[in-house]
Amino acid sequence: MASVVEYKGLRAGYHCGYCDSKEGKASCGMWAHSMTVQDYQDLIDRGWRRSGKYVYKPVMNQTCCPQYTIRCRPLQFQPSKSHKKVLKKMLKFLAKGEVPKGSCEDEPMDSTMDDAVVGDFALINKLDIQCDLKTLSDDVKESLESEGKNSKKEEPHELLQAQDSVGEKLGSGEPSHSVKVHTVPKPGKGADLSKPPCRKAKEIRKERKRLKRMQQNPAGELEGFQAQGHPPSLFPPKAKSNQPKSLEDLIFESLPENASHKLEVRVVRSSPPSSQFKATLLESYQVYKRYQMVIHKNSPDTPTESQVRLVPASFEDPEFKSSFSQSFSLYVKYQVAIHQDLPDECGKTEFTRFLCSSPLEAETPPNGPDCGYGSFHQQYWLDGKIIAVGVIDILPNCVSSVYLYYDPDYSFLSLGVYSALREIAFTRQLHEKTSQLSYYYMGFYIHSCPKMKYKGQYRPSDLLCPETYVWVPIEQCLPSLENSKYCRFNQDPEAVDEDRSTEPDRLQVFHKRAIMPYGVYKKQQKDPSEEAAVLQYASLVGQKCSERMLLFRN
């Protein structure tokens, strides 16, 4: 296998969906015909991100809203009080059918598609026609085969996470390639060993009651305790039940036999689509459609009357143009139900382009997770129907969250937060089999956008330095971000990008049925802009990826 990409260059001065600036956004992008999971892992560790098959990198020191790659460290993660509230709310709903009153105050989980999906829809449509529908022909396959880079794909396994199974708490581990931070507690904060440990008010009240009972009972007998030659301890050891519960304990808490509802999470491969993915695609799409209508106010065209019309099949005709979306939806439904075809195979839609299509090659190595690597949909089934879908990528070192959509009827369950916690627990589960898979990537953290700052609440987490590409704990980054939108997080002024492009001539190019180093390719070119574009691409993807990926030049 080999990654094959077409670099599309810099695009600047266009609308930003985060701050609503009309000309403030800037990013570089490329179209990925195929991509290995290792190459994508290395790319997102350099600030890249995919939307469907379009892979883009914000120009951090130019764009109006700098987007910093953020990752959570699941092995050390402890749910906060608000996280526990969401998990308990779900358990009460499953066990007793309790529906919380009032509006939900919990933060959503990425209710808007990142960057390219919001602002670049027209651009990606154009690239899709230019790149994806125009295949690279048999020449690419022949050349790759001659390089010995093709491999057979094994049938992936589907993974099922049932609500009544109990997870096992994992030990903690240290993050790799992180900048260590040593901070001194501020005055009035931090542990003071000369003072007794802080206790909750509830514990203090209980202690006062014990002391009062001791004063009233000189025989030394306390309620619930018998004095046997020595006074009872004022601080009896805590029972195990008082120990803080792990994330898995909270998620997989056993339900009564007569529970009101049953929830299960199914992980199905979306690319290439598994049989289970195909069988549930239409139901999944209907959830997405309702989500877009209710949450994002995207109303589909609805029929106004029942009659047969003959209209010219041309977009120049207003009647054909206005009814095309509705007609196409009917065609998609027919293709899926009758011919078991994906909408992506009968036409390009927003749903399939961004949430089903993926350039990632499926890989199932023996030392990898049981479900393999690649792109998946994590389906949340409640009482036999899909109520939410989390789109994820499983990569060598992480689970990368792409998007979430859910049935608005179940908004009261805070499914954005709940799904994030389930994905963190899922990462910990995969870590048991594949030790290097130990991070949870949440996309981009945008400090200047209030709606996107919630990602920083999943601690411990790190932000990626946009200049040296090392991971820095978010606590160290926040003070700098308060002063400036764009920041270099690495405090070492001598530090540089360790994977910077130092030998561009070693970059791999695919041109005219042949794979060649850029040093050979550039001798055939006379266009001066060609070298500038290739060198820009090399600097953005880094030396390792430039030598592994094939840069398609037409």
C-alpha positions in Angstrom: 0.0 0.0 0.0 1.0 3.6 -0.6 -0.6 7.0 0.0 -1.4 8.9 -3.2 -2.1 12.6 -2.9 -2.6 15.6 -5.0 -1.5 18.9 -3.4 -3.9 21.8 -4.0 -1.8 24.5 -2.4 -2.7 27.5 -0.3 -6.2 29.0 -0.1 -6.6 32.2 1.8 -9.1 35.0 2.2 -12.3 33.1 2.5 -15.2 32.8 5.0 -14.6 31.4 8.5 -17.4 29.5 10.1 -16.0 30.1 13.6 -15.8 33.9 13.8 -17.9 34.7 10.7 -15.1 36.6 9.1 -15.7 36.9 5.4 -12.0 36.8 4.3 -10.1 35.7 7.4 -9.5 31.9 6.8 -6.3 30.4 5.4 -5.4 26.8 4.9 -3.4 24.4 2.7 -5.0 21.3 1.3 -4.6 18.1 -0.7 -6.8 15.5 -2.1 -6.0 12.0 -0.9 -6.8 9.2 -3.4 -5.6 6.7 -0.8 -3.7 7.0 2.5 -2.1 4.5 4.9 -3.1 4.9 8.6 0.6 5.5 9.5 0.9 8.4 7.1 -2.3 9.9 8.4 -1.1 9.5 12.0 2.1 11.3 11.1 0.1 14.0 9.3 -2.3 14.8 12.2 0.8 15.0 14.4 1.8 17.9 12.2 -1.5 19.7 12.4 -3.4 18.1 9.4 -7.0 17.0 9.5 -9.3 15.2 7.1 -12.8 16.0 5.9 -13.8 13.0 3.8 -10.9 12.6 1.3 -9.8 16.2 1.6 -6.9 16.7 4.0 -6.1 20.2 5.1 -3.8 22.2 7.4 -4.7 25.6 8.7 -2.0 28.3 8.1 -1.8 29.0 11.8 0.0 32.4 11.7 -2.3 33.7 9.0 -5.8 32.4 9.7 -8.3 34.4 11.8 -9.0 31.5 14.1 -5.9 29.4 14.8 -6.9 25.7 15.1 -4.6 23.7 17.5 -4.6 19.9 17.3 -5.7 18.6 20.7 -5.4 15.2 22.2 -6.6 13.7 25.5 -4.5 11.2 27.5 -7.1 8.5 28.3 -4.8 6.4 30.5 -4.7 9.2 33.1 -8.2 10.5 32.4 -10.6 10.9 35.4 -14.1 12.0 34.7 -15.1 15.4 36.2 -18.2 16.0 38.3 -20.1 17.2 35.2 -18.9 14.1 33.2 -20.2 11.8 36.1 -23.5 13.7 36.0 -23.9 12.8 32.3 -23.1 9.2 32.9 -25.4 8.9 35.8 -28.2 10.5 33.8 -27.8 7.9 31.1 -27.8 5.1 33.7 -31.0 6.4 35.3 -32.6 6.6 31.9 -31.6 3.1 31.0 -32.6 1.6 34.4 -35.8 3.4 35.2 -36.6 5.5 32.1 -36.1 8.7 34.0 -36.0 11.8 31.7 -34.3 14.8 33.3 -36.3 18.0 33.5 -35.2 21.3 32.2 -32.7 22.1 29.4 -29.4 20.5 29.1 -26.5 22.7 30.2 -23.7 20.3 29.2 -21.3 21.2 26.3 -21.9 19.5 22.9 -19.2 17.4 21.2 -18.3 19.0 17.9 -21.8 20.0 16.7 -20.2 21.7 13.7 -17.9 20.1 11.1 -14.3 21.4 11.4 -13.0 23.9 8.9 -13.2 22.5 5.4 -16.7 21.0 5.9 -18.2 24.3 6.9 -16.4 26.8 4.6 -15.1 24.6 1.8 -18.1 22.7 0.6 -18.1 24.2 -2.9 -14.3 23.7 -3.1 -14.5 20.0 -2.1 -17.3 19.4 -4.6 -15.1 20.8 -7.3 -12.1 18.7 -6.1 -14.2 15.6 -5.9 -15.1 15.9 -9.6 -11.6 16.7 -10.6 -9.8 14.2 -8.4 -12.0 11.4 -7.0 -14.2 10.7 -10.1 -11.1 11.0 -12.4 -9.3 7.9 -11.2 -5.6 7.7 -11.6 -6.1 4.9 -14.2 -4.5 1.5 -14.3 -1.1 3.1 -14.6 -1.0 3.9 -10.9 -1.9 0.3 -10.0 0.7 -1.1 -12.3 3.4 1.2 -11.0 2.5 0.5 -7.4 2.5 -3.2 -8.0 5.9 -2.9 -9.6 7.1 -1.2 -6.5 5.7 -4.1 -4.4 3.4 -1.8 -2.4 0.0 -3.5 -2.9 -1.3 -5.9 -0.2 -4.4 -7.9 0.2 -7.1 -6.7 2.5 -8.6 -9.0 5.1 -12.2 -9.0 6.0 -12.5 -6.7 9.0 -14.2 -7.7 12.3 -17.1 -5.8 13.7 -16.9 -4.8 17.4 -19.7 -4.7 19.8 -19.7 -3.0 23.2 -22.7 -4.0 25.3 -23.9 -1.9 28.1 -24.0 -4.8 30.6 -20.3 -5.7 30.1 -17.9 -4.4 32.7 -14.7 -2.7 31.7 -11.4 -3.0 33.6 -9.7 0.0 35.0 -6.3 0.6 33.3 -3.1 1.8 34.8 -1.7 5.2 34.0 1.1 5.9 31.6 3.2 8.9 30.6 2.6 10.6 27.3 5.3 10.4 24.7 7.2 13.4 23.2 5.6 15.8 25.6 7.1 18.9 27.1 7.3 18.5 30.9 6.0 21.3 33.0 7.1 22.1 36.5 4.9 24.8 38.1 5.0 26.2 41.6 1.6 26.4 43.4 0.2 29.9 43.5 -0.3 31.5 47.0 -3.4 30.1 48.6 -3.3 27.0 46.3 -1.6 23.6 46.4 -0.9 21.2 49.1 0.5 22.4 52.5 2.0 19.4 54.3 1.9 21.4 57.6 -1.8 21.5 57.6 -4.4 18.6 57.7 -5.8 17.5 54.3 -8.9 19.3 53.2 -12.2 17.4 53.7 -15.7 17.8 52.4 -18.3 19.6 54.5 -20.3 16.4 54.7 -17.4 14.5 56.3 -16.8 17.4 58.8 -20.5 17.2 59.9 -20.2 13.5 60.4 -17.1 13.9 62.4 -18.8 16.5 64.7 -21.7 14.0 65.3 -19.2 11.3 66.3 -17.5 13.6 68.8 -20.9 14.7 70.2 -21.9 11.1 70.7 -18.6 10.3 72.4 -19.1 13.1 74.9 -22.7 11.9 75.7 -21.5 8.2 76.1 -18.6 8.0 78.6 -18.5 4.3 78.3 -16.8 4.8 75.0 -19.6 3.2 73.0 -20.5 4.7 69.7 -23.6 4.0 67.6 -22.6 1.1 65.3 -19.3 0.4 67.1 -18.6 -1.5 70.4 -15.6 -0.5 72.5 -13.4 -3.6 73.1 -10.7 -2.5 75.4 -9.7 0.5 73.3 -11.5 3.6 72.1 -13.0 3.5 68.7 -11.2 5.3 65.9 -12.5 8.7 64.9 -11.4 8.0 61.4 -12.5 4.5 60.5 -11.1 3.2 57.2 -13.2 4.0 54.2 -15.1 1.2 52.7 -14.2 0.2 49.1 -17.5 1.6 47.9 -16.3 5.1 48.8 -13.4 4.8 46.5 -13.8 6.9 43.3 -15.2 4.9 40.5 -13.3 4.5 37.2 -14.7 5.7 33.9 -15.5 2.0 33.0 -17.3 1.5 36.4 -19.6 4.5 35.6 -20.3 3.5 32.0 -20.8 -0.2 32.4 -22.6 -0.2 35.8 -24.8 -3.3 35.9 -28.5 -2.6 35.2 -31.5 -4.4 36.8 -33.1 -7.3 34.9 -36.2 -5.2 34.4 -34.3 -2.2 33.0 -36.5 0.2 31.0 -34.0 0.4 28.1 -31.1 -1.4 26.5 -28.1 0.4 25.0 -25.4 -1.1 22.9 -22.6 0.4 20.9 -21.5 -1.2 17.6 -18.3 -0.3 15.8 -18.7 -1.0 12.1 -16.2 -0.3 9.4 -17.3 2.5 7.1 -14.5 2.4 4.5 -14.5 0.0 2.8 -18.1 -0.5 3.9 -18.7 -3.7 5.8 -22.0 -5.6 5.3 -23.3 -4.4 8.6 -22.5 -0.8 7.6 -24.4 -1.2 4.4 -27.4 -2.8 6.1 -27.7 0.1 8.5 -26.7 3.0 6.2 -30.2 4.2 5.4 -31.3 4.2 9.1 -28.0 6.0 10.0 -28.6 8.6 7.3 -32.1 9.3 8.5 -30.6 10.1 12.0 -28.1 12.5 10.3 -30.9 14.1 8.3 -33.0 14.8 11.4 -29.9 16.1 13.2 -29.2 18.6 10.5 -32.8 19.7 10.3 -33.3 20.3 14.1 -29.8 21.1 15.4 -28.4 23.0 12.4 -31.8 24.2 11.0 -31.0 22.8 7.5 -34.5 22.1 6.2 -34.8 19.7 3.2 -37.1 20.4 0.3 -40.6 19.1 0.9 -43.2 18.3 -1.7 -46.2 20.7 -1.9 -48.5 18.7 -4.1 -49.0 15.2 -5.4 -48.9 15.2 -9.2 -46.7 14.1 -12.2 -44.6 16.8 -13.8 -42.4 16.7 -16.8 -39.4 19.1 -16.5 -36.3 19.5 -18.6 -33.4 17.6 -17.1 -31.1 20.6 -16.9 -29.9 22.8 -14.0 -30.7 25.8 -16.2 -34.4 25.0 -15.6 -35.5 26.5 -12.3 -38.1 23.8 -11.6 -35.6 21.0 -12.2 -33.0 22.7 -10.0 -35.5 23.3 -7.1 -36.7 19.7 -7.1 -33.3 18.0 -7.7 -32.5 17.5 -4.0 -35.8 15.8 -3.3 -35.5 13.7 -6.5 -32.0 12.7 -5.7 -32.9 11.7 -2.1 -35.6 9.4 -3.5 -33.1 7.9 -5.9 -30.6 7.3 -3.1 -33.3 5.6 -1.0 -34.1 3.4 -4.0 -30.5 2.4 -4.6 -29.8 1.6 -1.0 -33.0 -0.4 -0.5 -33.3 -2.2 -3.8 -29.7 -2.5 -5.0 -27.8 -2.3 -1.7 -25.7 0.5 -3.2 -24.2 3.2 -1.1 -25.3 6.8 -2.0 -21.6 7.5 -2.7 -21.8 5.0 -5.6 -24.8 6.6 -7.2 -23.9 10.2 -6.6 -22.0 12.5 -4.3 -23.8 13.8 -1.2 -22.7 15.8 1.8 -23.4 12.8 4.1 -21.3 10.3 2.2 -18.6 12.7 1.1 -17.7 13.8 4.6 -18.9 11.1 6.9 -18.6 7.8 4.9 -15.9 8.4 2.3 -12.4 8.1 3.6 -8.9 7.8 2.0 -7.7 5.5 4.8 -6.7 2.0 3.8 -8.1 -0.7 6.0 -5.3 -2.6 7.8 -5.7 -5.6 10.1 -2.2 -6.5 11.4 -1.9 -9.3 13.9 -0.6 -7.0 16.6 -3.3 -4.4 16.0 -6.8 -4.0 17.5 -9.3 -6.7 16.8 -11.3 -4.4 14.6 -8.3 -3.3 12.6 -7.2 0.2 11.6 -9.1 2.6 9.4 -12.4 4.5 9.4 -15.4 3.4 11.4 -18.9 4.4 12.5 -19.6 3.9 16.2 -23.4 3.3 16.3 -25.4 3.8 19.5 -28.4 1.4 19.5 -31.2 2.1 21.9 -33.9 -0.6 22.1 -33.0 -1.8 18.6 -32.8 1.6 16.8 -29.9 3.9 16.1 -30.0 7.2 18.1 -26.5 8.4 17.5 -23.4 7.8 15.4 -19.8 8.8 16.2 -17.5 8.9 13.1 -14.0 7.9 14.2 -10.6 6.9 12.7 -8.6 4.2 14.5 -4.9 4.9 13.9 -1.6 3.3 15.2 -1.4 5.7 18.2 -4.9 7.0 18.7 -8.6 7.1 18.2 -9.4 10.2 16.2 -12.9 11.7 16.6 -14.2 13.0 13.3 -17.9 13.9 13.9 -21.0 13.0 15.9 -24.7 13.2 14.9 -27.7 12.1 16.9 -31.4 11.9 17.0 -32.6 15.3 18.5 -35.3 13.5 20.4 -32.6 12.3 22.8 -30.8 15.6 23.3 -31.7 15.4 27.0 -29.1 12.6 27.3 -26.2 14.9 26.5 -25.1 12.5 23.8 -22.1 14.8 22.8 -20.5 14.4 26.2 -21.6 10.8 26.6 -20.1 9.7 23.2 -16.8 11.5 24.0 -16.6 9.6 27.3 -17.4 6.3 25.5 -14.7 7.0 22.9 -12.2 7.6 25.7 -13.2 4.3 27.3 -13.0 2.7 23.9 -9.4 4.0 23.4 -8.5 2.5 26.8 -10.0 -0.8 25.7 -8.0 -0.9 22.5 -4.9 0.0 24.4 -5.1 -3.4 26.3 -4.4 -5.2 23.0 -2.3 -2.6 21.3 -0.2 -0.8 23.8 1.0 2.1 21.5 -2.6 3.1 20.9 -3.1 5.3 23.9 -4.4 8.7 22.8 -7.8 10.2 22.0 -7.7 13.1 19.4 -10.6 15.5 19.5 -9.8 17.5 16.4 -9.0 21.2 16.8 -9.0 23.4 19.9 -9.9 27.0 19.0 -9.3 29.2 22.1 -10.7 32.3 20.3 -14.0 30.5 19.7 -16.1 30.0 22.9 -18.1 27.1 21.4 -14.9 25.1 20.7 -13.1 25.7 24.1 -15.1 22.8 25.8 -12.6 20.3 24.4 -10.0 21.6 26.9 -12.2 20.2 29.7 -11.2 16.6 29.0 -8.0 16.4 31.1 -5.2 15.7 31.0 -4.8 16.9 27.4 -2.1 18.4 25.2 -2.0 20.9 22.4 0.4 20.6 19.4 3.0 23.3 19.0 2.5 24.8 15.5 6.2 25.3 15.0 8.1 22.4 16.5 5.2 19.8 16.5 5.8 18.6 20.1 2.9 18.1 22.5 2.5 20.6 25.4 0.1 20.2 28.3 -2.8 22.5 27.8 -2.4 24.1 31.3 0.9 25.6 30.0 -0.7 26.8 26.8 -3.7 28.6 28.1 -2.0 31.7 29.6 -0.3 32.4 26.3 -3.5 31.9 24.3 -5.2 34.5 26.6 -2.7 37.1 25.2 -2.4 36.0 21.6 -4.5 33.9 19.2 -1.3 32.4 17.6 1.3 31.0 20.0 4.4 28.9 19.8 4.0 26.6 22.8 7.5 25.1 22.9 9.4 27.4 25.3 12.8 26.2 24.1 13.9 28.9 21.7 16.5 26.5 20.2 14.0 23.8 19.4 13.1 23.2 15.8 10.9 20.8 13.8 12.7 17.5 14.0 11.0 16.1 10.9 11.4 19.2 8.8 12.1 18.7 5.1 15.9 18.6 4.7 16.2 16.6 1.5 13.4 17.5 -0.9 15.0 15.6 -3.7 14.1 12.4 -1.9 10.4 13.2 -2.1 8.4 10.6 -4.0 6.6 11.8 -7.2 4.2 9.8 -9.3 4.3 11.1 -12.9 3.5 9.5 -16.3 3.1 5.9 -15.1 6.3 6.1 -13.0 7.4 6.6 -9.4 10.5 8.7 -9.1 12.4 10.9 -6.6 11.7 14.6 -6.9 15.4 15.1 -7.8 14.8 13.2 -11.1 11.3 14.7 -11.7 12.4 18.4 -11.4 14.9 18.0 -14.3 12.0 17.4 -16.6 10.1 20.5 -15.5 10.4 24.1 -16.9 7.6 25.8 -14.9 9.2 27.8 -12.0 5.9 27.6 -10.0 6.2 23.8 -10.0 9.2 23.7 -7.7 7.6 26.3 -5.3 4.5 24.1 -4.9 6.4 20.9 -4.3 8.7 22.5 -1.8 5.7 24.0 0.1 4.1 20.5 0.2 7.3 18.9 1.5 7.7 21.5 4.3 4.1 20.9 5.4 4.0 17.1 5.4 7.6 16.6 6.7 10.5 14.5 5.6 9.1 11.1 6.6 5.8 11.5 4.8 7.3 13.1 1.8 9.5 10.0 1.3 6.6 7.5 1.8 3.6 9.2 0.1 3.3 9.5 -3.6 2.8 13.1 -4.8 0.7 12.8 -8.0 1.7 15.4 -10.6 -0.3 15.7 -13.8 
